[in-house]
Amino acid sequence: MLKNLLLIFLLMSDTSAIAADEGADALYAHEKWSAALAAYEKEEDPTPGMLVRMGDCAVRGKNYATGLRHWYRAARGLYWLSYYEIAMRIYALEAEAGLHSTTPIPSWYVATSCAAIPPLVWQVCLLLLLLLGAWRARLWWQYKSYGFLVVVFFGVLFFGGFAWWSMGHRSVVSAIVMQSVTLRTGPDERFTELGKIAPPSPVHSADVAALSNGLPWCKITDGQRLGWVPQSSLVMI
């Protein structure tokens, strides 16, 4: 009897705590996914951490397209290990949705690792290499350090290439397909079909829009095909 009373007291205390603090973080901590997501979405400018939790709430509610959208938005503001972790979660969810294989290819690991490095670090590395090359070039006639200048030159190309690759990896997704849609060669249903795009596929919008029968269409690419889809089938990140 005493144990039952204690259990009832604890349950009432837990309910009172949630009622006293109905903030998004409290709702998230108590696994009230729908309510927490609704509370987080009231934020005008959510932080990357909030976006990660918003994605968690959406995925727990089986709304994978919305979850991916929030996670991709969060990834744009994360670096180092935080970026790598969210990138792995995005990849796992896309694999679960059948968008690609369950095992990343080696180039994915390289691109993700490069994208996890802040742009400022790449810029500092390039600047130091350029300054070092300029300093040695000033004395090249004295030391004949052709080999050193060649190393600096290829170092600049190496860092520059990886910096460009990392930025491209971050900006490759700008929208999420929310519903199954047909990709067409033009902004109207009369144009040739290029195939179906299943949700929740990440795509890149070419920022080109056109109207057909009063409805806006967007030009997108999924990395393999380029075509047009109704804007209503997309959610921009």
Helices and strands as residue ranges (DSSP letters): H 2-20, H 24-29, H 33-40, H 48-60, H 64-75, H 80-96, H 106-115, H 119-138, H 140-143, H 146-170, E 175-177, E 181-184, E 193-197, E 202-212, E 215-221, E 226-230, G 231-233, E 234-236
